[in-house]
Structures are given as structure tokens and as C-alpha cells.
Amino acid sequence: MNKVFLFIVLFCLLGQPFSCFAQKVGKNDYFYVLNTRQGLSDNCILQMMQLADGQLAVRTRKGVNLYDGRRFVLIPLPSEKEESIAAYKGQTHLYADNRNRLWVKDYQKIFCVQLTERRLLEHPLDSLLHETGKIRNGLKGRDIQDLFVDSRKQVWVLMGNTLLNTQDGCLISLRKEWGSLQDLDTDGQQVYAFMDSGIVATFLKGKLAYTASAYPALNAQRYRNTSLTVKTPDGQFYQIRTGRDERSKTDASIFLHFDPESRKYTRIFACNYLLHTLNMSSGNQALISSQHGYLMFDFKVGTTPREVKELTLPDGKSVATGINTVYRDREGAIWLGTYHDGLIYVSPMLGLFFTIDQPWWQTGWAIAGFVVFLVVLVGGALLYHLRRRDRNVIINNPSANADPSLADSGQLPKTAKEALGEPKLILQVRSLVEQHLEDGEYGVEQLAHDLCMERTGLYKKLTALTDTTPVAFIRSVRLRRAAALLQEGTLTVNEIAERTGFSSPSYFTKCFKKEFGVLPSEYM
């Protein structure tokens, strides 16, 4: 085994200069549209975010659509179930907290979805106060004027000029002269309250530490309407603010950077039109959607953006003003939410975003090509090692080739149990999925039911053991069985996709390439 990994390291070091020669991408694998034909409730996308389990939560006019990579599940948000939050004057905003709740904020109203049960909660604001014991002090849900979820996924509520952390009970007093609270976040030590006046008030252990202002008080009215703040992994804050210039009677927006270490704001960009959504791929790059198209910033080059008025997609269609919201998932792919055409998925390997004045070896396709090459190489070496180990186990201990489920019943000797090398839960999950391979509807809920477990319990245990979500684990079992069938060479790709529970050959091909780095037709 040591020789195998030594070979991998040497090969990677020698092969790194050639990582730019990425595999040619096809538009069907890296670009596609999802709309009502694929089960989306309606084609008007208001906002979206990726949840902890990898699902995409998509807010449309009809409700919240949960997308697991295969199908959409709609959770309606009827108006009679909404609760009032009078202080919130912004557009649609989604928050996911650490109790598997999705909070959906719209102008002066809020909904709450329990994700594990996929149902809308009744009177969630009263429940928040009950959790902290404040409801016993005479407070009710209607006393809550706004709600925020910080980077730790803890919920804060605004009542008058008081901020309350509903989990640790921390109270923060805001001053009226600062204006209205629009955004809130924390770095784990300090709490940052972003006000509509452009002031950020920073608190340590509930007490004011300092304030900083983004611009002079004379400019406050110009950018007072809405705010969207994003914290990067290195603790920096980026913010877009919008408002109206009364002198020119035009809309106004500004893009800002706040550095907590220097306690200073920096103005990056300003314009006389509305900016919609802000995405930070890192502390170096930003993508902002607007009513005019896109602004792409590469801070390694400078602060002058590349303005994209019209974006040509691989199918030849041009989109710009039809885009309402943009979201970057954890894999770096871009999801475009449109007003009328549903969702558009764009893989980072297409190079449509963030290719501003970069050296060729830093472009997305070059990096992606190297990563795919490295994954395939390491995967091949690991597969070779595992096959040799399994062959030795079978030769030295024939009983270890028996059904893995026998290991739990005590019918195998100890050495055979050890040879299996997997915890009991993983063996049970793998066995159940393999029993239902042809059932494309067999998913996490049915799996949890068959294991006599709660969905959340299964998620926590399986994630801890495998460092992947149940949805991804199920998909991986299906794909590995498909790979074995491909090697046998007796079935077509379409037949294998059907036998392993994939909804369509195209979806099977997309998943297979993501798992193994090659198309099914290229797999040997």
C-alpha cells in the first residue's frame, strides 16, 4: 500500500503542470434548466439556498420547493399561516437554523418550515419565546418585529430596540439614533448589527464595543431601503445596500466591504440602479446580480467590475434581465433563478463565471481538470488496494465472503467480521438500498422507516460515519452497482440506469460522471 501511495504522490507532482488539459465539457452535462416540467411548483423564483443535507430550498410564489437532485417536493405557504414582522421591509430572505427549521421572510411577514417533517409550523414566533421562557413574562409572538439567523445558525429576534438570542438568552440594546436593524451576524465572539443608516454596531458579551459607519450621515437616506450582508470564511463582511437618490429621482446601490480587524468600511462600487443578490466565492471574488445583468469582481486584479449585460448560455440562449436571484452551491456551481423560466444550473466547469484576467492555470476548467484527474488517480489506486485486500481475505478466510448481514448474527468468526471493515449501520443501509435498487422512489424517508429510525437520527449517524449525506450515500450505492453492471458488458446504459433506480438516462449519466469522472460509455 505504501508503494501505491508513493506512486500517487510522485505522479501528482510530476503531472501537475499538465492539469490544465481538462476534459472537454458537454453542455448536457454541465448546463440544464429545471422548471414545471421537472416538477417545480411554478417558474417564478424568488430566492434559494442550499441546506445542510445538500438539498436546495427554492422559494417560488406557491411556496418552498425542496430539491434533492432528483425531484421537487412542494411545501405550500398559504397567506393565512403567515405571521407579521413589521420591521422587515426587504424582499424574500431564507434562513436555516440549527434546529432544522427554514425561516422564510417576505415583506413584513414570515413563515417557518420544519425540514425534517416537511411541514409548515403553526405560530413559530410564540414557540421561539416559549423556548427562552420569555412567553411567561407576558411577551407574545406579535411582539417580535424581525428575525435573524447568524452564522452559528442561532435565531435572534428583534422586539422594539432589544435583540434577543432565543437559544442562549443574550440581550442587546440598540440605540434609536442608529436607525433600524437590517442585518445581523457574528464571528462567534462579537455580534455585528448592520443598521439602515449605514452604521454597524459591534457588541461583545452583550455590551457595545464600537460602531463604524459606511459613509457620512448625509448619504444615509440614499442607501436606506435594503441591505444584504455576506460573511466570508476568513471573517470579512461584504454588503450591498440599495435606496433612492431624491435629487436625480433614480435608484441607487452601493457595494461595501467591512473589515472587523481595522473596524473600517471600504466602498467598492456604486451605481444608479438596483443590485439584487450578492455571492462571494471567496474573499477574492464576488458575483452580483442586478436589473441590468451581472457584476463580476476579482479583487486580486482590482475593484473595477466586469459588467455583463448579456450572458450567452451553452444552448445559445441569452439571459440577463430575466434573472431574479443567483446562488452558488457548495460545489461552486451557479443556480440562476428567473422570473418566468424556472431554474438554470451552470457548472463551474463551463467557465461562464469568474474568468476575469486570470492566468490559464488558475481558471476554473484547469483547476477542475486537475481535481478530476487527481480523484480518478487516487480512486483507481484505492480500488486496486481494496480488491487485493478482499481477494486475500477470501483466500485466507472463505467464510468472510458470506452475506454481511450474518456478521451481526454471530454466524461468522471474529476475523470475518473484522474483514468486512464497516460498522453495522453502514452494512444495513447498503443492504437495504441494494434490495431496492430498481425502486427509484426508495429514498431517505423509506430507508429511515425500514431502519426504525428518525430521519434526523439517520442523517446524523450516517454523516458521522461516512462524512456524506444519506442522499449522497444512497446515490453512491446505486452508482457502484451500475459500474459493476457496466463492467459485465451485457446491458445497455439505459437498461442499467433503469435497474439501478435512476429516473432518466441523462440524470444517470450526470451522476455517474460526477462520481467516477468519466461517462458510462467510457467506463471499463
C-alpha positions in Angstrom: 0.0 0.0 0.0 2.9 2.4 0.8 4.3 1.8 -2.7 0.9 2.7 -4.2 0.6 6.0 -2.4 4.2 6.8 -3.1 3.5 6.3 -6.8 0.4 8.6 -6.5 2.4 11.4 -4.8 5.2 11.3 -7.4 2.8 11.1 -10.3 0.8 14.1 -9.0 3.9 16.2 -8.5 5.2 15.4 -12.0 1.8 15.7 -13.6 0.7 18.9 -12.0 1.9 21.1 -14.9 -0.4 19.3 -17.2 -3.5 19.7 -15.1 -4.8 22.4 -17.4 -5.7 19.9 -20.1 -9.2 19.4 -18.7 -11.6 17.0 -20.4 -13.8 18.7 -22.9 -17.2 19.5 -21.3 -20.5 19.0 -23.0 -23.4 21.3 -22.4 -25.8 18.5 -21.5 -23.6 17.5 -18.5 -22.9 21.0 -17.2 -25.9 23.1 -18.1 -29.6 22.4 -17.8 -32.9 24.0 -17.0 -35.4 22.9 -14.3 -38.9 24.2 -14.4 -42.5 23.0 -14.0 -41.8 20.1 -16.5 -39.4 18.7 -13.9 -41.8 19.2 -11.0 -41.1 22.8 -9.9 -44.2 24.3 -8.5 -44.0 27.4 -10.7 -41.4 29.2 -12.8 -41.0 32.4 -10.8 -38.0 32.0 -8.5 -37.9 34.5 -5.6 -34.9 33.1 -3.6 -32.9 29.9 -2.9 -30.3 28.4 -0.6 -28.6 25.1 -0.1 -29.4 23.2 3.1 -27.1 21.3 5.4 -28.1 17.9 3.9 -27.3 19.2 0.3 -30.9 19.8 -0.7 -31.7 23.1 -2.5 -34.6 25.1 -1.0 -36.3 27.2 -3.7 -38.8 29.8 -2.8 -41.4 30.4 -5.5 -44.8 32.2 -5.4 -46.5 29.0 -4.4 -44.2 28.0 -1.6 -40.9 26.3 -0.8 -39.7 23.6 -3.2 -37.1 21.1 -1.7 -34.9 19.7 -4.5 -32.7 16.6 -3.7 -31.1 16.3 -7.2 -33.9 14.1 -8.4 -37.3 15.7 -7.7 -39.0 18.6 -6.1 -41.3 18.5 -3.1 -43.5 21.5 -2.6 -44.4 22.9 0.9 -47.2 25.5 0.3 -47.1 28.8 2.2 -50.7 29.9 2.4 -51.3 33.5 3.5 -53.5 32.5 6.4 -50.4 30.8 8.0 -48.1 33.9 7.8 -47.0 35.8 10.9 -46.3 39.6 11.0 -42.8 41.1 11.4 -43.5 44.8 10.9 -39.8 45.9 10.9 -38.8 43.8 7.9 -39.0 45.9 4.8 -36.9 43.8 2.4 -37.6 41.2 -0.2 -37.5 37.4 0.2 -34.9 36.1 2.5 -34.2 32.5 3.6 -32.6 31.3 6.8 -31.8 27.8 8.1 -31.3 27.4 11.8 -29.6 24.7 13.9 -33.0 23.0 14.7 -33.8 22.0 11.1 -36.1 24.9 10.6 -36.3 27.0 7.5 -37.4 30.6 8.0 -38.9 32.4 5.0 -39.1 36.2 5.3 -41.0 38.3 2.9 -42.0 42.0 3.2 -43.4 42.3 6.8 -44.3 38.6 7.1 -42.6 35.3 8.0 -43.2 31.6 7.7 -41.3 28.7 9.3 -40.9 25.1 7.8 -39.9 22.1 9.9 -37.5 20.5 7.4 -37.3 17.0 9.0 -41.1 16.7 8.7 -41.5 18.9 5.7 -44.4 20.8 7.2 -45.3 24.4 7.9 -45.2 25.2 11.7 -48.1 26.9 13.4 -47.3 30.1 15.4 -43.5 29.7 15.3 -42.8 33.1 16.9 -44.7 32.1 20.0 -42.6 28.9 20.1 -39.4 30.9 20.0 -40.4 32.9 23.1 -41.5 29.7 24.8 -38.1 28.2 24.2 -36.4 31.1 26.1 -39.1 31.3 28.8 -40.0 34.9 27.7 -43.5 33.9 27.0 -44.0 33.6 30.7 -43.1 37.2 31.1 -46.1 38.3 29.1 -44.4 38.5 25.7 -46.1 37.0 22.6 -45.1 36.3 19.1 -46.7 39.6 17.9 -44.1 41.5 20.0 -41.4 40.2 17.6 -40.8 42.7 14.8 -38.0 40.9 12.9 -35.9 37.7 13.0 -32.4 36.8 12.0 -30.2 33.7 12.0 -26.5 34.2 12.5 -23.5 32.1 11.2 -23.8 29.7 14.1 -27.4 29.1 12.9 -28.8 30.6 16.1 -32.0 32.6 16.0 -32.2 36.2 17.1 -35.5 38.2 17.4 -36.0 42.0 17.5 -38.5 43.4 19.9 -38.5 47.2 19.9 -34.9 48.3 20.4 -33.9 45.0 22.0 -32.2 42.0 20.4 -32.7 38.6 21.9 -30.8 35.4 21.2 -33.5 32.7 21.6 -31.0 30.0 22.5 -28.5 31.5 25.0 -30.8 34.4 26.2 -28.2 37.1 25.3 -29.9 40.6 25.2 -28.5 43.5 23.2 -29.9 47.1 23.4 -29.9 49.1 20.2 -30.0 52.9 20.1 -32.7 54.7 18.2 -30.2 57.2 16.7 -28.5 54.3 14.8 -31.7 53.7 12.8 -33.4 50.4 12.0 -31.7 47.0 12.2 -31.4 45.3 8.8 -28.8 42.5 9.1 -27.1 40.7 11.9 -24.2 38.2 12.2 -21.5 37.0 14.5 -17.9 35.7 14.4 -18.5 33.6 17.5 -17.2 36.3 19.8 -18.7 39.6 18.7 -22.1 40.3 17.3 -22.4 42.8 14.4 -25.7 44.7 13.9 -26.0 46.4 10.5 -28.4 49.4 10.6 -30.2 51.1 7.8 -28.2 54.3 8.5 -25.0 52.6 7.3 -23.8 52.1 10.9 -22.5 48.8 12.1 -22.7 48.4 15.9 -20.4 45.7 17.3 -21.2 44.0 20.7 -19.0 41.8 22.9 -20.9 39.8 25.6 -24.0 41.9 25.1 -22.2 45.2 25.6 -21.3 47.8 22.9 -17.7 47.5 21.8 -17.6 50.1 19.0 -19.5 51.5 16.0 -18.4 52.2 12.4 -20.1 54.0 9.6 -20.1 53.1 5.9 -20.5 56.7 4.7 -21.3 60.2 6.1 -24.8 60.7 7.6 -25.8 62.9 4.6 -25.7 59.7 2.4 -27.7 57.6 4.8 -31.1 58.3 3.1 -29.6 57.4 -0.3 -29.0 53.8 0.7 -31.5 53.2 3.4 -34.0 50.8 1.8 -32.5 47.3 1.9 -29.3 45.5 2.9 -27.7 42.1 2.2 -24.6 41.1 4.1 -22.4 38.1 3.5 -19.6 36.9 5.8 -16.7 35.1 4.2 -14.9 32.2 5.8 -12.0 34.5 6.8 -14.4 36.7 8.8 -14.7 39.6 6.4 -18.1 41.2 5.7 -19.4 42.3 2.2 -22.6 44.2 1.9 -24.9 45.6 -0.8 -27.2 48.4 0.1 -30.0 50.0 -2.0 -32.1 53.1 -1.8 -33.1 56.1 -3.9 -31.4 59.3 -4.9 -34.1 62.0 -4.4 -32.2 64.6 -6.3 -31.9 62.6 -9.6 -35.1 60.6 -8.8 -33.2 57.3 -9.6 -32.5 54.1 -7.8 -29.1 53.9 -6.0 -27.0 51.0 -4.8 -23.6 50.6 -3.2 -21.2 47.6 -2.7 -19.2 47.7 0.6 -16.5 45.8 2.5 -16.3 45.9 6.3 -13.0 44.7 7.9 -13.6 43.8 11.6 -9.9 44.0 12.3 -9.4 47.5 11.1 -13.0 48.4 12.0 -13.3 50.3 8.8 -15.6 50.3 5.8 -14.4 50.4 2.2 -16.6 51.5 -0.7 -16.0 49.1 -3.6 -18.7 50.1 -6.2 -21.7 52.4 -6.5 -24.4 52.7 -9.3 -27.7 54.3 -10.1 -29.7 51.1 -10.4 -30.7 48.2 -8.1 -28.4 45.4 -7.1 -30.3 42.2 -6.3 -28.2 39.3 -4.8 -24.6 39.0 -3.7 -22.5 35.9 -3.9 -18.9 35.6 -2.5 -17.0 32.6 -3.9 -14.1 33.5 -1.5 -12.6 36.7 -0.2 -11.3 37.4 -3.7 -14.3 37.1 -6.0 -17.9 38.4 -6.0 -20.9 38.0 -8.2 -23.8 40.5 -8.0 -27.0 40.2 -10.0 -28.9 43.3 -10.9 -31.7 44.6 -13.0 -29.2 45.3 -15.8 -27.3 42.0 -15.8 -24.2 41.0 -13.7 -21.2 42.5 -12.0 -18.2 40.2 -11.6 -15.4 41.3 -9.2 -11.9 39.8 -9.0 -10.2 41.6 -6.1 -6.8 40.0 -7.0 -7.0 42.2 -10.1 -8.7 45.3 -8.7 -12.1 46.6 -7.7 -13.3 47.5 -11.2 -16.0 45.0 -12.1 -16.6 43.3 -15.3 -20.2 44.2 -16.3 -22.1 41.5 -18.2 -25.2 42.9 -19.9 -26.0 39.6 -21.7 -24.9 36.1 -20.8 -24.9 33.6 -23.6 -25.6 30.1 -22.3 -24.4 26.8 -24.0 -27.8 26.3 -25.7 -27.4 29.6 -27.5 -30.0 31.4 -25.3 -29.1 34.8 -23.9 -30.3 35.8 -20.4 -29.7 38.9 -18.3 -32.7 40.9 -17.2 -34.8 37.7 -16.7 -32.7 36.7 -13.8 -34.1 37.5 -10.3 -31.6 35.7 -8.0 -28.3 33.9 -8.1 -26.9 31.3 -5.8 -23.6 29.5 -5.6 -23.7 26.0 -4.1 -21.0 24.3 -2.1 -19.6 22.6 -5.2 -19.1 26.1 -6.9 -22.0 25.7 -9.4 -24.2 28.6 -10.1 -28.0 28.4 -9.9 -29.9 31.2 -11.7 -33.4 31.9 -10.6 -35.5 33.5 -13.2 -38.8 35.4 -13.2 -40.5 33.2 -15.8 -38.3 30.3 -16.8 -37.5 28.4 -13.6 -34.0 27.4 -12.5 -30.9 27.4 -14.7 -28.0 25.3 -13.5 -24.5 26.3 -14.7 -21.5 24.1 -13.7 -18.2 25.9 -12.8 -16.5 23.8 -15.4 -18.2 25.8 -18.2 -16.2 28.9 -17.2 -19.0 31.3 -17.6 -18.3 32.9 -14.3 -15.1 34.2 -12.7 -12.6 34.0 -15.5 -11.6 37.7 -15.2 -8.0 38.3 -16.2 -6.8 35.0 -14.6 -3.8 33.1 -15.6 -4.8 29.9 -17.5 -3.6 27.7 -14.7 -6.0 29.5 -12.3 -9.1 29.2 -14.5 -12.0 27.1 -13.3 -11.6 24.5 -16.1 -7.9 24.0 -15.4 -8.4 23.5 -11.7 -11.4 21.3 -12.2 -9.5 19.2 -14.7 -6.7 18.7 -12.2 -9.1 17.8 -9.4 -10.9 15.3 -11.6 -7.6 13.8 -12.7 -6.4 13.5 -9.1 -9.7 12.0 -7.9 -9.6 9.4 -10.6 -6.0 8.5 -9.9 -6.4 8.2 -6.2 -9.7 6.3 -6.6 -8.1 3.9 -9.0 -5.2 3.2 -6.6 -7.6 2.8 -3.7 -9.8 0.5 -5.7 -6.8 -1.6 -6.6 -5.8 -1.9 -3.0 -9.3 -2.8 -1.8 -9.6 -5.5 -4.5 -6.3 -7.0 -3.4 -7.3 -6.9 0.2 -10.7 -8.5 -0.5 -9.0 -11.2 -2.6 -6.6 -12.0 0.2 -9.4 -12.1 2.8 -11.4 -14.6 0.6 -8.4 -16.8 0.1 -7.3 -16.8 3.7 -10.9 -16.9 5.2 -13.6 -18.1 2.8 -16.3 -17.5 5.3 -15.8 -13.8 5.0 -17.3 -13.9 1.6 -20.7 -14.7 3.1 -23.7 -12.3 3.4 -22.5 -9.3 5.5 -25.7 -9.4 7.5 -24.5 -12.7 9.0 -21.8 -10.8 10.8 -24.3 -9.2 13.1 -26.0 -12.5 14.0 -22.8 -14.1 15.2 -22.6 -16.7 12.5 -19.2 -15.5 11.2 -16.0 -15.8 13.2 -14.4 -12.7 14.6 -11.8 -12.5 11.8 -14.5 -12.4 9.2 -16.4 -9.6 11.0 -13.2 -7.6 11.0 -12.6 -8.3 7.4 -15.9 -6.7 6.5 -14.5 -3.5 7.8 -17.7 -1.5 8.0 -19.9 -0.5 11.0 -23.3 -2.3 11.4 -25.3 0.7 10.3 -23.5 1.1 7.0 -23.9 -2.6 6.3 -27.6 -2.3 7.0 -28.0 0.8 4.9 -26.1 -0.7 2.0 -28.1 -3.9 2.2 -31.4 -2.2 2.2 -30.5 0.1 -0.7 -29.3 -2.9 -2.8 -32.6 -4.7 -2.1 -34.5 -1.7 -3.6 -32.1 -0.8 -6.4 -34.8 -0.8 -9.1 -37.1 1.3 -7.0 -36.3 4.9 -8.0 -38.6 6.2 -5.2 -36.7 4.5 -2.4 -35.1 7.4 -0.6 -34.1 8.6 2.9 -37.6 8.6 4.4 -38.3 4.9 3.5 -34.7 4.0 4.5 -35.2 5.6 7.9 -38.5 3.8 8.3 -37.0 0.4 7.4 -34.2 1.0 10.0 -36.8 2.1 12.6 -35.1 5.4 12.9 -36.0 9.1 12.7 -34.8 10.9 9.5 -32.7 13.3 11.6 -31.1 10.4 13.6 -30.2 8.6 10.4 -28.7 11.8 8.9 -26.5 12.5 12.0 -25.3 8.9 12.4 -24.6 8.2 8.7 -23.0 11.6 8.2 -20.7 11.0 11.2 -19.7 7.5 9.9 -19.3 8.4 6.2 -18.8 12.2 6.1 -21.6 12.3 3.4 -25.3 12.8 3.5 -27.8 9.9 3.3 -29.0 11.1 -0.2 -25.4 11.0 -1.5 -24.7 7.7 0.2 -27.8 6.1 -1.5 -26.8 7.5 -4.8 -23.3 6.2 -4.4 -24.5 2.6 -3.7 -26.6 2.8 -6.8 -23.8 4.1 -8.9 -21.3 1.5 -7.7 -23.7 -1.3 -8.6 -24.2 0.4 -12.0 -20.4 0.5 -12.5 -20.3 -3.3 -11.8 -23.0 -3.9 -14.4 -21.1 -1.8 -16.9 -18.1 -3.9 -16.5 -20.1 -7.0 -17.1 -21.0 -5.6 -20.5 -24.3 -7.4 -21.0 -26.7 -4.4 -20.6 -27.0 -1.0 -22.3 -26.6 2.3 -20.4 -30.4 2.9 -20.5 -31.1 -0.6 -19.0 -28.5 -0.1 -16.3 -30.0 3.3 -15.4 -33.4 1.7 -15.0 -32.1 -1.3 -13.0 -30.3 1.0 -10.5 -33.3 3.3 -9.9 -32.3 6.4 -11.8 -35.2 8.5 -13.2 -33.7 9.0 -16.6 -30.5 8.0 -18.6 -29.4 11.7 -18.7 -29.6 12.1 -14.9 -27.8 8.7 -14.5 -25.1 9.9 -16.9 -24.7 13.2 -15.0 -24.4 11.5 -11.6 -22.1 8.8 -12.9 -19.6 11.3 -14.4 -19.6 13.3 -11.1 -18.9 10.1 -9.1 -16.3 8.5 -11.4 -15.0 11.3 -13.6 -16.0 9.6 -16.9 -19.1 8.9 -18.9 -20.8 5.5 -18.5 -19.8 4.7 -22.1 -16.2 5.4 -21.3 -16.1 3.3 -18.1 -14.3 -0.1 -18.3 
